[in-house]
Amino acid sequence: MVLLCVILVAFNEVNGASVLKLPSKESKFDGLYGIKVKKGIRCEKCCDLVFPETFGLGNMRELKFLKEVVNSWSKIERDLDCVTSWSYDALDHFKYLATVRQDKNAAKMLLYPAGHGGFDLGGGELDEVYPDEYIRPVVEKYKKLGELLNVKVINYIADELCLARVNPVIDSNMDLEKMISDLRSRGLKDLANKLEVTCKAYESKFK
């Protein structure tokens, strides 16, 4: 019986059944799972979430926790006397894992559409800046990008990046020609071709 319990616990850990819970209040993040709340990083009156460097690295439970911070931030009670934007902090950590640590699952979550493992941001400022701030760096810097691409993902990436490029709200420094050239040199011609065609279409539409 003891052996069976040990096997079940191990199975649950591997399959993500043991979920890391979000706290109900902002203040309870400090010290939770090694996470720190620090003042003055993003701005003088800001409180930022700082994650351990390896938080989420090769760990789906921790990645799912980060995703919950992004998706459920509006439900957490505000009890800190400072400005908080922890959806951005969590996404910044995702970007670090994908681009610096080359974590496949972090890259996949940032690149994939909602309903296929990606984020459903529901509109607003974060939704507008997301393609340029979080999809583009992964496209440019994740070394095994080709392993994550299929027709649906290619179409999604092209639509998001090309819309961001013509969005007057976004101050993007995207160099489309360089991106397309780099993708072709990496053997990712399907994504390169889709970006070229889609961006031309959006440029014509929004002239």
C-alpha positions in Angstrom: 0.0 0.0 0.0 2.8 2.4 0.9 4.6 1.6 -2.4 1.3 2.3 -4.3 1.0 5.7 -2.6 4.6 6.6 -3.5 3.9 5.6 -7.2 0.7 7.7 -7.3 2.5 10.7 -5.8 5.3 10.4 -8.4 2.7 10.0 -11.2 0.9 13.1 -10.1 4.1 15.2 -9.9 5.1 14.2 -13.4 1.7 14.9 -14.9 1.2 18.2 -13.2 -1.6 17.1 -10.8 0.2 18.8 -7.9 -0.7 22.4 -8.7 1.1 25.4 -7.2 -1.6 27.7 -5.8 -1.9 31.4 -6.4 -2.2 33.4 -3.1 -5.3 35.5 -2.6 -3.4 38.7 -1.8 -0.4 40.6 -3.3 1.6 40.6 -0.1 1.5 36.8 0.2 3.6 36.5 -3.0 6.7 37.6 -1.1 8.7 34.5 -0.1 6.3 32.1 -1.9 8.2 29.4 -3.9 11.3 31.6 -3.6 9.6 34.6 -5.3 10.4 38.1 -4.0 8.4 41.3 -4.1 10.9 44.2 -4.6 10.3 47.9 -4.8 11.8 50.4 -7.3 12.8 48.1 -10.2 10.4 49.2 -12.9 9.7 52.6 -11.3 10.1 54.4 -8.0 6.6 53.6 -6.8 6.4 50.1 -8.4 6.5 46.7 -6.6 7.8 44.0 -9.0 7.7 40.2 -8.8 11.2 38.7 -9.0 11.4 35.0 -9.7 14.3 32.7 -9.0 16.3 32.4 -12.3 15.5 28.7 -12.7 11.8 29.1 -11.7 9.9 27.3 -14.5 13.0 25.9 -16.2 12.1 22.4 -17.2 9.2 22.5 -14.7 5.7 22.5 -16.0 4.1 23.0 -12.6 6.0 26.3 -12.2 5.3 27.3 -15.8 1.6 26.8 -15.1 1.9 28.9 -12.0 3.5 31.7 -14.0 0.7 31.4 -16.6 -1.9 31.7 -13.8 -0.2 34.9 -12.6 -0.7 36.3 -16.1 -4.3 35.1 -16.6 -5.7 35.6 -13.0 -3.8 38.8 -12.0 -7.0 40.8 -11.9 -8.6 38.4 -9.3 -5.8 38.9 -6.7 -6.6 41.3 -3.9 -4.5 44.5 -3.9 -3.1 45.1 -0.5 0.3 46.7 -1.3 0.8 50.5 -1.3 2.6 50.5 -4.6 2.0 50.1 -8.4 1.9 46.4 -9.5 1.8 45.0 -13.0 2.7 41.4 -12.3 1.2 40.0 -15.5 4.2 41.7 -17.2 6.6 40.4 -14.6 5.5 36.9 -15.2 5.6 37.3 -19.0 9.1 38.8 -18.7 10.2 35.7 -16.8 8.7 33.5 -19.6 10.6 35.5 -22.1 13.8 35.1 -20.1 13.3 31.3 -19.9 12.6 31.0 -23.7 15.3 33.3 -25.1 18.1 33.1 -22.5 17.6 29.6 -21.0 16.1 28.2 -24.2 13.3 26.4 -22.4 11.1 24.7 -25.0 7.8 24.8 -23.0 8.2 28.5 -22.2 8.8 29.2 -25.8 5.8 27.2 -26.9 3.5 29.0 -24.4 4.6 32.4 -25.7 4.3 31.4 -29.4 1.1 29.4 -29.4 -2.5 30.8 -29.8 -5.0 30.7 -27.0 -6.7 27.3 -26.9 -3.5 25.6 -28.0 -1.4 26.3 -24.9 -0.9 30.0 -25.4 -2.3 33.0 -23.5 -5.8 34.4 -23.8 -5.2 38.0 -22.7 -8.7 39.3 -23.4 -7.8 42.6 -25.0 -6.4 45.7 -23.4 -2.9 47.2 -23.4 -1.1 43.9 -22.6 -2.8 42.2 -25.5 -1.7 45.0 -27.9 2.0 44.9 -26.9 2.2 41.2 -26.5 3.3 40.3 -30.1 6.1 42.8 -30.2 7.3 42.3 -26.6 6.9 38.5 -26.3 6.3 36.7 -29.6 9.0 38.6 -31.6 11.9 37.9 -29.2 11.2 34.2 -29.2 10.9 34.1 -33.0 14.3 35.9 -33.2 16.2 34.1 -30.4 14.8 30.7 -29.7 17.2 28.4 -31.5 15.0 25.4 -32.1 12.0 27.4 -33.4 11.4 25.0 -36.3 10.5 22.2 -33.8 7.5 24.3 -32.6 6.1 25.4 -35.9 3.1 24.0 -37.7 0.6 25.7 -40.1 -1.6 27.0 -37.3 1.3 28.5 -35.4 2.9 30.0 -38.5 -0.4 31.7 -39.4 -0.8 32.9 -35.8 2.7 34.3 -35.5 2.5 36.1 -38.9 -0.9 37.6 -38.1 0.2 38.9 -34.7 3.5 40.3 -35.8 2.2 41.9 -38.9 -0.7 43.5 -37.0 1.7 44.8 -34.4 3.8 46.3 -37.1 1.0 48.5 -38.4 -0.5 49.3 -35.0 0.0 53.0 -34.3 -0.2 52.4 -30.6 2.9 50.2 -30.6 6.4 51.8 -30.8 8.0 48.8 -32.5 11.5 48.7 -33.9 10.8 45.6 -35.8 13.1 45.1 -38.8 10.9 42.9 -41.0 13.4 42.5 -43.8 16.1 41.4 -41.5 13.7 39.0 -39.6 12.6 37.4 -42.9 16.2 37.1 -44.1 17.3 35.5 -40.8 14.5 33.1 -40.8 15.4 31.9 -44.3 19.0 31.5 -43.3 17.8 29.3 -40.4 15.8 27.1 -42.8 12.4 28.5 -41.7 11.2 29.5 -45.1 7.5 28.7 -44.5 7.4 31.2 -41.6 9.5 33.7 -43.6 7.2 33.5 -46.7 4.1 33.8 -44.6 5.4 36.9 -42.8 6.3 38.5 -46.1 2.9 37.9 -47.7 0.8 38.7 -44.5 2.7 41.9 -43.7 2.3 43.2 -47.3 -1.4 42.6 -47.1 -1.7 44.5 -43.8 0.4 47.3 -45.1 -1.9 47.7 -48.1 -5.0 47.5 -45.9 -3.9 50.1 -43.4 -2.3 52.7 -45.8 
